[in-house]
Amino acid sequence: MVIILHSAANYFYELGPRWMASNIIDSLVRPCVPLFFMISGALLLRRGAIEGFFCFLKNRYCRIICPLVFWSSLACLSYVYFKNESPVYFILRLFATTGFYHLWYLYALVGLYALLPIIGKWYVNSSKAEILFFLGIWFCVCSGSTMTELINKITGKNVDILNLYNVREFASYMGFMVLGALLFEERNNYINKCPRAEIFLLLFAVVGLLTAAVTYAVSMKLSEPCGIFYSYRAPLVITASFLYFIYALRIKFDSNSILLRCVSVISQYSLGIYCVHAFVLYAATKSILPRIQGVLTNFWKTSLAILAMSISVLLISLAISMLFKRIPLLKKVV
């Protein structure tokens, strides 16, 4: 989903015949990053409370620090080389920016992992009502942040209600982790008693299309592309993430299915694919996109190009990750 999102983004920043395809596809896959956080919460939040603080951090940081330093350094070195900047700028860019746009996720995990043992202890010792209260406040604050940004964009004002009431701290990605943990632990109590899994997938698609419709309306109003409702903490994206997570918990695969085997292989190299894909996509975009721009004259051709690019980037990134895993000096960076 992340690769599809980044492939679709190539066509979002200019209104035209390719824009609507980008808008719809982008809107449908927006929950990709929130789902990462929710899965992390489901697997790690309670563990963070049980494991020793330093043991937990050691295990988590050992997994992300090498990829973070390696890929960020590669991105920063490339930037310094092609922009003819000084070595000092390399150090500043490495520690003060994300190096390359997709690496922000790894930087975010550094802070979230530090908080997980603390939030985990609160989670384990809180009642379900208290957890739901926190999630309710979190959702309202995230929604308020989105609406405030929209109002400021339309009116040209600079209103910041969240800072006024000192609630901005609630608008954290930690909310996704708490939500993921709660849904995962309660799956046997009520999720399995819910309607068929396909109902949640259908609702997920409806919410995704609603995100596209709202984005279209706002962009037409402003006469320029506006991705305010694309924010991972926008209310529709949170809702879509919630629906897809329940769908994923409900769905059952045949143990011998080809789809399950493909998912299993990709999951083994998911971190490597995530780190590599943006570099592969950048190279493909620079070399291929200018040659096909004139051909992408409507919705369907653009949609097909986005999907074809996404599949190609996925396969190349998977191959690079598998290769790196076989090289002793590089296997820890994927």
C-alpha atoms as a printed R data frame, in Angstrom:
    type eleno elety resid chain resno       x       y       z
1   ATOM     1    CA   MET     A     1   0.000   0.000   0.000
2   ATOM     2    CA   VAL     A     2   2.870   2.390   0.777
3   ATOM     3    CA   ILE     A     3   4.408   1.828  -2.650
4   ATOM     4    CA   ILE     A     4   1.044   2.455  -4.349
5   ATOM     5    CA   LEU     A     5   0.630   5.639  -2.309
6   ATOM     6    CA   HIS     A     6   4.031   6.996  -3.310
7   ATOM     7    CA   SER     A     7   3.524   5.974  -6.949
8   ATOM     8    CA   ALA     A     8   0.170   7.774  -7.060
9   ATOM     9    CA   ALA     A     9   1.666  10.899  -5.469
10  ATOM    10    CA   ASN     A    10   3.600  11.602  -8.680
11  ATOM    11    CA   TYR     A    11   0.375  12.781 -10.299
12  ATOM    12    CA   PHE     A    12  -1.272  14.572  -7.376
13  ATOM    13    CA   TYR     A    13   0.450  17.951  -7.328
14  ATOM    14    CA   GLU     A    14  -0.979  19.252 -10.602
15  ATOM    15    CA   LEU     A    15  -4.668  19.406 -11.492
16  ATOM    16    CA   GLY     A    16  -5.295  17.770 -14.838
17  ATOM    17    CA   PRO     A    17  -6.416  14.560 -16.569
18  ATOM    18    CA   ARG     A    18  -4.195  12.412 -14.337
19  ATOM    19    CA   TRP     A    19  -5.132  14.017 -11.040
20  ATOM    20    CA   MET     A    20  -8.393  12.197 -10.259
21  ATOM    21    CA   ALA     A    21  -6.793   8.759 -10.671
22  ATOM    22    CA   SER     A    22  -4.065   9.801  -8.268
23  ATOM    23    CA   ASN     A    23  -6.629  11.218  -5.834
24  ATOM    24    CA   ILE     A    24  -8.806   8.099  -5.708
25  ATOM    25    CA   ILE     A    25  -5.952   5.596  -5.479
26  ATOM    26    CA   ASP     A    26  -4.107   7.705  -2.913
27  ATOM    27    CA   SER     A    27  -7.263   8.032  -0.808
28  ATOM    28    CA   LEU     A    28  -7.867   4.279  -0.819
29  ATOM    29    CA   VAL     A    29  -4.370   3.382   0.401
30  ATOM    30    CA   ARG     A    30  -3.931   6.213   2.940
31  ATOM    31    CA   PRO     A    31  -4.285   3.845   5.952
32  ATOM    32    CA   CYS     A    32  -1.004   2.128   5.045
33  ATOM    33    CA   VAL     A    33   1.175   3.916   7.625
34  ATOM    34    CA   PRO     A    34  -1.466   3.972  10.417
35  ATOM    35    CA   LEU     A    35  -1.743   0.203   9.945
36  ATOM    36    CA   PHE     A    36   2.010  -0.109  10.576
37  ATOM    37    CA   PHE     A    37   1.573   1.712  13.867
38  ATOM    38    CA   MET     A    38  -1.501  -0.345  14.796
39  ATOM    39    CA   ILE     A    39   0.311  -3.620  14.142
40  ATOM    40    CA   SER     A    40   3.249  -2.393  16.237
41  ATOM    41    CA   GLY     A    41   0.859  -1.541  19.060
42  ATOM    42    CA   ALA     A    42  -0.863  -4.923  18.835
43  ATOM    43    CA   LEU     A    43   2.450  -6.759  19.063
44  ATOM    44    CA   LEU     A    44   4.501  -4.528  21.361
45  ATOM    45    CA   LEU     A    45   2.361  -2.397  23.685
46  ATOM    46    CA   ARG     A    46   1.714  -5.073  26.300
47  ATOM    47    CA   ARG     A    47   5.212  -6.469  25.825
48  ATOM    48    CA   GLY     A    48   6.611  -3.036  26.594
49  ATOM    49    CA   ALA     A    49   4.971  -3.191  30.009
50  ATOM    50    CA   ILE     A    50   6.207  -6.700  30.766
51  ATOM    51    CA   GLU     A    51   9.788  -6.617  29.494
52  ATOM    52    CA   GLY     A    52  12.381  -4.612  31.334
53  ATOM    53    CA   PHE     A    53  12.655  -1.031  30.115
54  ATOM    54    CA   PHE     A    54  16.221  -1.279  28.823
55  ATOM    55    CA   CYS     A    55  15.743  -4.800  27.476
56  ATOM    56    CA   PHE     A    56  12.729  -3.641  25.480
57  ATOM    57    CA   LEU     A    57  14.541  -0.613  24.057
58  ATOM    58    CA   LYS     A    58  17.609  -2.680  23.196
59  ATOM    59    CA   ASN     A    59  15.559  -5.194  21.236
60  ATOM    60    CA   ARG     A    60  13.599  -2.518  19.369
61  ATOM    61    CA   TYR     A    61  16.456  -0.142  18.602
62  ATOM    62    CA   CYS     A    62  18.751  -2.918  17.425
63  ATOM    63    CA   ARG     A    63  16.214  -3.556  14.677
64  ATOM    64    CA   ILE     A    64  15.770   0.009  13.397
65  ATOM    65    CA   ILE     A    65  18.987   1.935  14.115
66  ATOM    66    CA   CYS     A    66  21.108   0.231  11.425
67  ATOM    67    CA   PRO     A    67  18.526   0.747   8.634
68  ATOM    68    CA   LEU     A    68  17.887   4.302   9.842
69  ATOM    69    CA   VAL     A    69  21.568   5.309   9.839
70  ATOM    70    CA   PHE     A    70  22.432   3.476   6.615
71  ATOM    71    CA   TRP     A    71  19.591   4.684   4.403
72  ATOM    72    CA   SER     A    72  19.581   8.199   5.840
73  ATOM    73    CA   SER     A    73  23.347   8.449   5.303
74  ATOM    74    CA   LEU     A    74  22.970   7.194   1.736
75  ATOM    75    CA   ALA     A    75  20.265   9.782   1.033
76  ATOM    76    CA   CYS     A    76  22.218  12.614   2.665
77  ATOM    77    CA   LEU     A    77  25.465  11.708   0.896
78  ATOM    78    CA   SER     A    78  23.641  11.685  -2.434
79  ATOM    79    CA   TYR     A    79  22.109  15.063  -1.677
80  ATOM    80    CA   VAL     A    80  25.445  16.571  -0.618
81  ATOM    81    CA   TYR     A    81  27.202  15.153  -3.699
82  ATOM    82    CA   PHE     A    82  24.672  16.289  -6.295
83  ATOM    83    CA   LYS     A    83  24.055  19.655  -4.614
84  ATOM    84    CA   ASN     A    84  27.797  20.184  -4.012
85  ATOM    85    CA   GLU     A    85  27.266  20.928  -0.322
86  ATOM    86    CA   SER     A    86  29.909  20.802   2.435
87  ATOM    87    CA   PRO     A    87  30.484  17.754   4.711
88  ATOM    88    CA   VAL     A    88  29.134  19.808   7.631
89  ATOM    89    CA   TYR     A    89  25.816  20.025   5.808
90  ATOM    90    CA   PHE     A    90  25.787  16.221   5.620
91  ATOM    91    CA   ILE     A    91  25.894  15.984   9.430
92  ATOM    92    CA   LEU     A    92  23.183  18.623   9.833
93  ATOM    93    CA   ARG     A    93  20.934  16.975   7.252
94  ATOM    94    CA   LEU     A    94  21.449  13.514   8.746
95  ATOM    95    CA   PHE     A    95  20.332  14.506  12.246
96  ATOM    96    CA   ALA     A    96  17.973  17.411  11.519
97  ATOM    97    CA   THR     A    97  15.990  15.983   8.577
98  ATOM    98    CA   THR     A    98  14.708  12.590   7.483
99  ATOM    99    CA   GLY     A    99  17.242  12.258   4.664
100 ATOM   100    CA   PHE     A   100  14.625  10.965   2.226
101 ATOM   101    CA   TYR     A   101  10.890  11.546   2.506
102 ATOM   102    CA   HIS     A   102   9.820   8.011   3.440
103 ATOM   103    CA   LEU     A   103  12.386   7.600   6.235
104 ATOM   104    CA   TRP     A   104  10.347   9.819   8.573
105 ATOM   105    CA   TYR     A   105   8.654   6.612   9.742
106 ATOM   106    CA   LEU     A   106  11.902   5.219  11.166
107 ATOM   107    CA   TYR     A   107  12.674   8.525  12.872
108 ATOM   108    CA   ALA     A   108   9.180   8.497  14.390
109 ATOM   109    CA   LEU     A   109   9.727   4.978  15.748
110 ATOM   110    CA   VAL     A   110  12.758   6.185  17.725
111 ATOM   111    CA   GLY     A   111  10.520   8.362  19.895
112 ATOM   112    CA   LEU     A   112   7.539   6.015  19.944
113 ATOM   113    CA   TYR     A   113   9.638   3.050  21.065
114 ATOM   114    CA   ALA     A   114  10.979   5.134  23.956
115 ATOM   115    CA   LEU     A   115   7.397   5.836  25.048
116 ATOM   116    CA   LEU     A   116   6.041   2.322  24.556
117 ATOM   117    CA   PRO     A   117   7.167   0.863  27.925
118 ATOM   118    CA   ILE     A   118   5.614   3.844  29.730
119 ATOM   119    CA   ILE     A   119   2.372   3.850  27.768
120 ATOM   120    CA   GLY     A   120   2.347   0.063  27.989
121 ATOM   121    CA   LYS     A   121   2.249   0.159  31.790
122 ATOM   122    CA   TRP     A   122  -0.609   2.678  31.650
123 ATOM   123    CA   TYR     A   123  -2.427   0.462  29.141
124 ATOM   124    CA   VAL     A   124  -2.058  -2.738  31.186
125 ATOM   125    CA   ASN     A   125  -3.270  -1.045  34.388
126 ATOM   126    CA   SER     A   126  -6.164   0.888  32.830
127 ATOM   127    CA   SER     A   127  -9.754  -0.213  32.492
128 ATOM   128    CA   LYS     A   128 -11.333  -0.562  29.070
129 ATOM   129    CA   ALA     A   129 -13.406   2.553  29.773
130 ATOM   130    CA   GLU     A   130 -10.261   4.586  30.458
131 ATOM   131    CA   ILE     A   131  -8.608   3.339  27.266
132 ATOM   132    CA   LEU     A   132 -11.726   4.181  25.257
133 ATOM   133    CA   PHE     A   133 -11.811   7.629  26.841
134 ATOM   134    CA   PHE     A   134  -8.210   8.215  25.747
135 ATOM   135    CA   LEU     A   135  -8.993   7.025  22.205
136 ATOM   136    CA   GLY     A   136 -12.064   9.273  22.100
137 ATOM   137    CA   ILE     A   137 -10.032  12.331  23.098
138 ATOM   138    CA   TRP     A   138  -7.314  11.339  20.621
139 ATOM   139    CA   PHE     A   139  -9.808  11.034  17.756
140 ATOM   140    CA   CYS     A   140 -11.452  14.363  18.590
141 ATOM   141    CA   VAL     A   141  -8.100  16.172  18.812
142 ATOM   142    CA   CYS     A   142  -6.901  14.667  15.519
143 ATOM   143    CA   SER     A   143 -10.202  15.633  13.876
144 ATOM   144    CA   GLY     A   144  -9.960  19.135  15.338
145 ATOM   145    CA   SER     A   145  -6.429  19.476  13.984
146 ATOM   146    CA   THR     A   146  -7.596  18.554  10.478
147 ATOM   147    CA   MET     A   147 -10.580  20.908  10.536
148 ATOM   148    CA   THR     A   148  -8.474  23.768  11.943
149 ATOM   149    CA   GLU     A   149  -5.949  23.290   9.155
150 ATOM   150    CA   LEU     A   150  -8.777  23.316   6.593
151 ATOM   151    CA   ILE     A   151 -10.283  26.507   8.008
152 ATOM   152    CA   ASN     A   152  -6.892  28.204   8.019
153 ATOM   153    CA   LYS     A   153  -6.273  27.105   4.441
154 ATOM   154    CA   ILE     A   154  -9.607  28.466   3.182
155 ATOM   155    CA   THR     A   155  -9.699  31.678   5.198
156 ATOM   156    CA   GLY     A   156  -5.981  32.486   5.229
157 ATOM   157    CA   LYS     A   157  -6.105  32.824   9.028
158 ATOM   158    CA   ASN     A   158  -3.756  31.230  11.548
159 ATOM   159    CA   VAL     A   159  -6.000  29.763  14.219
160 ATOM   160    CA   ASP     A   160  -4.500  27.110  16.518
161 ATOM   161    CA   ILE     A   161  -7.200  25.813  18.841
162 ATOM   162    CA   LEU     A   162  -5.187  22.777  19.928
163 ATOM   163    CA   ASN     A   163  -2.384  24.881  21.369
164 ATOM   164    CA   LEU     A   164  -4.926  27.220  22.935
165 ATOM   165    CA   TYR     A   165  -6.384  24.366  24.987
166 ATOM   166    CA   ASN     A   166  -3.030  22.559  25.332
167 ATOM   167    CA   VAL     A   167  -4.283  19.286  23.841
168 ATOM   168    CA   ARG     A   168  -1.934  18.932  20.858
169 ATOM   169    CA   GLU     A   169   0.011  16.231  22.721
170 ATOM   170    CA   PHE     A   170  -2.968  13.925  22.226
171 ATOM   171    CA   ALA     A   171  -2.543  14.087  18.425
172 ATOM   172    CA   SER     A   172   0.260  11.512  18.468
173 ATOM   173    CA   TYR     A   173   0.792   8.357  16.432
174 ATOM   174    CA   MET     A   174   0.756   6.567  19.788
175 ATOM   175    CA   GLY     A   175  -3.035   6.655  19.488
176 ATOM   176    CA   PHE     A   176  -2.821   4.202  16.588
177 ATOM   177    CA   MET     A   177  -0.711   1.862  18.713
178 ATOM   178    CA   VAL     A   178  -3.227   1.929  21.554
179 ATOM   179    CA   LEU     A   179  -6.087   1.391  19.091
180 ATOM   180    CA   GLY     A   180  -4.288  -1.532  17.442
181 ATOM   181    CA   ALA     A   181  -3.547  -3.168  20.792
182 ATOM   182    CA   LEU     A   182  -7.149  -2.812  21.972
183 ATOM   183    CA   LEU     A   183  -8.674  -4.194  18.771
184 ATOM   184    CA   PHE     A   184  -6.227  -7.092  18.712
185 ATOM   185    CA   GLU     A   185  -6.868  -8.089  22.321
186 ATOM   186    CA   GLU     A   186 -10.632  -7.732  22.019
187 ATOM   187    CA   ARG     A   187 -10.888  -9.650  18.742
188 ATOM   188    CA   ASN     A   188 -12.347 -12.745  20.409
189 ATOM   189    CA   ASN     A   189 -14.838 -10.765  22.505
190 ATOM   190    CA   TYR     A   190 -16.645  -8.852  19.792
191 ATOM   191    CA   ILE     A   191 -14.795  -8.641  16.482
192 ATOM   192    CA   ASN     A   192 -15.435 -12.289  15.642
193 ATOM   193    CA   LYS     A   193 -19.118 -11.699  16.427
194 ATOM   194    CA   CYS     A   194 -19.325  -8.803  13.961
195 ATOM   195    CA   PRO     A   195 -20.694  -9.131  10.419
196 ATOM   196    CA   ARG     A   196 -18.705 -10.846   7.683
197 ATOM   197    CA   ALA     A   197 -15.211  -9.581   6.981
198 ATOM   198    CA   GLU     A   198 -16.257  -8.385   3.525
199 ATOM   199    CA   ILE     A   199 -18.609  -5.841   5.137
200 ATOM   200    CA   PHE     A   200 -15.635  -4.091   6.758
201 ATOM   201    CA   LEU     A   201 -13.726  -4.139   3.461
202 ATOM   202    CA   LEU     A   202 -16.707  -2.547   1.724
203 ATOM   203    CA   LEU     A   203 -17.004   0.138   4.413
204 ATOM   204    CA   PHE     A   204 -13.272   0.736   4.144
205 ATOM   205    CA   ALA     A   205 -13.643   1.355   0.399
206 ATOM   206    CA   VAL     A   206 -16.599   3.688   0.993
207 ATOM   207    CA   VAL     A   207 -14.621   5.766   3.489
208 ATOM   208    CA   GLY     A   208 -11.667   5.853   1.080
209 ATOM   209    CA   LEU     A   209 -13.897   7.141  -1.724
210 ATOM   210    CA   LEU     A   210 -15.362   9.698   0.674
211 ATOM   211    CA   THR     A   211 -11.808  10.915   1.372
212 ATOM   212    CA   ALA     A   212 -11.311  11.277  -2.386
213 ATOM   213    CA   ALA     A   213 -14.609  13.169  -2.744
214 ATOM   214    CA   VAL     A   214 -13.788  15.614   0.068
215 ATOM   215    CA   THR     A   215 -10.265  16.128  -1.304
216 ATOM   216    CA   TYR     A   216 -11.758  16.818  -4.749
217 ATOM   217    CA   ALA     A   217 -14.247  19.336  -3.352
218 ATOM   218    CA   VAL     A   218 -11.624  21.228  -1.345
219 ATOM   219    CA   SER     A   219  -9.106  21.192  -4.210
220 ATOM   220    CA   MET     A   220 -11.699  22.557  -6.641
221 ATOM   221    CA   LYS     A   221 -12.638  25.227  -4.105
222 ATOM   222    CA   LEU     A   222  -8.996  26.324  -3.804
223 ATOM   223    CA   SER     A   223  -8.193  25.739  -7.504
224 ATOM   224    CA   GLU     A   224  -5.129  23.749  -6.433
225 ATOM   225    CA   PRO     A   225  -4.425  20.259  -5.074
226 ATOM   226    CA   CYS     A   226  -5.076  20.136  -1.325
227 ATOM   227    CA   GLY     A   227  -4.136  17.048   0.699
228 ATOM   228    CA   ILE     A   228  -5.370  18.116   4.126
229 ATOM   229    CA   PHE     A   229  -7.680  15.093   4.358
230 ATOM   230    CA   TYR     A   230  -4.765  12.842   3.387
231 ATOM   231    CA   SER     A   231  -3.181  13.385   6.797
232 ATOM   232    CA   TYR     A   232  -2.672  10.066   8.580
233 ATOM   233    CA   ARG     A   233  -4.473  11.609  11.565
234 ATOM   234    CA   ALA     A   234  -7.418  12.940   9.560
235 ATOM   235    CA   PRO     A   235 -10.751  11.518  10.829
236 ATOM   236    CA   LEU     A   236 -11.575   9.653   7.610
237 ATOM   237    CA   VAL     A   237  -8.113   8.068   7.453
238 ATOM   238    CA   ILE     A   238  -8.383   6.981  11.105
239 ATOM   239    CA   THR     A   239 -11.814   5.478  10.354
240 ATOM   240    CA   ALA     A   240 -10.538   3.668   7.266
241 ATOM   241    CA   SER     A   241  -7.568   2.303   9.244
242 ATOM   242    CA   PHE     A   242  -9.930   1.066  11.959
243 ATOM   243    CA   LEU     A   243 -12.140  -0.719   9.399
244 ATOM   244    CA   TYR     A   244  -9.275  -2.328   7.512
245 ATOM   245    CA   PHE     A   245  -7.605  -3.527  10.714
246 ATOM   246    CA   ILE     A   246 -10.814  -5.290  11.749
247 ATOM   247    CA   TYR     A   247 -11.094  -6.761   8.252
248 ATOM   248    CA   ALA     A   248  -7.515  -8.074   8.529
249 ATOM   249    CA   LEU     A   249  -8.312  -9.636  11.920
250 ATOM   250    CA   ARG     A   250 -11.430 -11.324  10.528
251 ATOM   251    CA   ILE     A   251 -10.163 -12.609   7.204
252 ATOM   252    CA   LYS     A   252  -8.982 -16.217   6.968
253 ATOM   253    CA   PHE     A   253  -6.590 -17.566   4.335
254 ATOM   254    CA   ASP     A   254  -6.197 -21.113   3.121
255 ATOM   255    CA   SER     A   255  -2.823 -22.244   4.476
256 ATOM   256    CA   ASN     A   256  -1.855 -23.454   0.992
257 ATOM   257    CA   SER     A   257  -3.035 -20.409  -0.940
258 ATOM   258    CA   ILE     A   258  -0.625 -18.627  -3.260
259 ATOM   259    CA   LEU     A   259  -1.692 -15.269  -1.819
260 ATOM   260    CA   LEU     A   260  -0.698 -16.317   1.703
261 ATOM   261    CA   ARG     A   261   2.679 -17.533   0.450
262 ATOM   262    CA   CYS     A   262   3.298 -14.218  -1.320
263 ATOM   263    CA   VAL     A   263   2.313 -12.255   1.785
264 ATOM   264    CA   SER     A   264   4.594 -14.448   3.901
265 ATOM   265    CA   VAL     A   265   7.596 -13.817   1.642
266 ATOM   266    CA   ILE     A   266   6.977 -10.073   1.456
267 ATOM   267    CA   SER     A   267   6.494  -9.819   5.234
268 ATOM   268    CA   GLN     A   268   9.949 -11.312   5.836
269 ATOM   269    CA   TYR     A   269  11.496  -8.439   3.908
270 ATOM   270    CA   SER     A   270   8.954  -5.709   4.703
271 ATOM   271    CA   LEU     A   271  11.418  -3.352   6.425
272 ATOM   272    CA   GLY     A   272  13.937  -3.697   3.616
273 ATOM   273    CA   ILE     A   273  11.272  -3.149   0.970
274 ATOM   274    CA   TYR     A   274  10.082  -0.033   2.788
275 ATOM   275    CA   CYS     A   275  13.596   1.411   3.030
276 ATOM   276    CA   VAL     A   276  14.572   0.571  -0.565
277 ATOM   277    CA   HIS     A   277  11.381   1.314  -2.480
278 ATOM   278    CA   ALA     A   278  11.554   5.126  -2.458
279 ATOM   279    CA   PHE     A   279  15.028   5.071  -4.026
280 ATOM   280    CA   VAL     A   280  13.857   2.621  -6.704
281 ATOM   281    CA   LEU     A   281  10.712   4.666  -7.315
282 ATOM   282    CA   TYR     A   282  12.743   7.876  -7.586
283 ATOM   283    CA   ALA     A   283  15.024   6.342 -10.224
284 ATOM   284    CA   ALA     A   284  12.060   4.898 -12.132
285 ATOM   285    CA   THR     A   285  10.169   8.187 -11.981
286 ATOM   286    CA   LYS     A   286  13.117  10.176 -13.328
287 ATOM   287    CA   SER     A   287  13.808   7.727 -16.164
288 ATOM   288    CA   ILE     A   288  10.363   6.477 -17.178
289 ATOM   289    CA   LEU     A   289   7.768   9.082 -16.219
290 ATOM   290    CA   PRO     A   290   8.864  11.788 -18.710
291 ATOM   291    CA   ARG     A   291   8.531   9.259 -21.546
292 ATOM   292    CA   ILE     A   292   4.950   8.248 -20.763
293 ATOM   293    CA   GLN     A   293   3.456  11.556 -19.628
294 ATOM   294    CA   GLY     A   294   1.889  12.182 -23.026
295 ATOM   295    CA   VAL     A   295   0.226   8.765 -23.058
296 ATOM   296    CA   LEU     A   296  -1.494   9.149 -19.676
297 ATOM   297    CA   THR     A   297  -4.441  11.157 -20.933
298 ATOM   298    CA   ASN     A   298  -7.288   9.752 -18.831
299 ATOM   299    CA   PHE     A   299  -8.268   8.103 -15.562
300 ATOM   300    CA   TRP     A   300  -7.851   4.475 -16.625
301 ATOM   301    CA   LYS     A   301  -4.463   4.852 -18.299
302 ATOM   302    CA   THR     A   302  -3.115   6.723 -15.291
303 ATOM   303    CA   SER     A   303  -4.516   4.129 -12.879
304 ATOM   304    CA   LEU     A   304  -2.918   1.324 -14.879
305 ATOM   305    CA   ALA     A   305   0.414   3.174 -14.937
306 ATOM   306    CA   ILE     A   306   0.319   3.659 -11.154
307 ATOM   307    CA   LEU     A   307  -0.412  -0.010 -10.508
308 ATOM   308    CA   ALA     A   308   2.214  -1.190 -13.013
309 ATOM   309    CA   MET     A   309   4.817   1.106 -11.446
310 ATOM   310    CA   SER     A   310   3.885  -0.090  -7.956
311 ATOM   311    CA   ILE     A   311   4.224  -3.770  -8.840
312 ATOM   312    CA   SER     A   312   7.541  -3.193 -10.613
313 ATOM   313    CA   VAL     A   313   8.966  -1.201  -7.693
314 ATOM   314    CA   LEU     A   314   7.772  -3.860  -5.229
315 ATOM   315    CA   LEU     A   315   9.469  -6.684  -7.128
316 ATOM   316    CA   ILE     A   316  12.732  -4.762  -7.592
317 ATOM   317    CA   SER     A   317  12.768  -3.692  -3.930
318 ATOM   318    CA   LEU     A   318  12.078  -7.267  -2.844
319 ATOM   319    CA   ALA     A   319  14.948  -8.532  -5.001
320 ATOM   320    CA   ILE     A   320  17.352  -5.924  -3.558
321 ATOM   321    CA   SER     A   321  16.268  -6.766   0.001
322 ATOM   322    CA   MET     A   322  16.767 -10.490  -0.599
323 ATOM   323    CA   LEU     A   323  20.211  -9.786  -2.057
324 ATOM   324    CA   PHE     A   324  21.210  -7.579   0.885
325 ATOM   325    CA   LYS     A   325  20.112 -10.309   3.313
326 ATOM   326    CA   ARG     A   326  22.750 -12.597   1.772
327 ATOM   327    CA   ILE     A   327  25.563 -10.077   2.271
328 ATOM   328    CA   PRO     A   328  26.891 -10.143   5.865
329 ATOM   329    CA   LEU     A   329  27.751  -6.424   5.976
330 ATOM   330    CA   LEU     A   330  24.347  -5.373   4.649
331 ATOM   331    CA   LYS     A   331  21.883  -7.849   6.081
332 ATOM   332    CA   LYS     A   332  21.157  -5.660   9.117
333 ATOM   333    CA   VAL     A   333  20.056  -2.676   7.034
334 ATOM   334    CA   VAL     A   334  17.030  -4.433   5.512
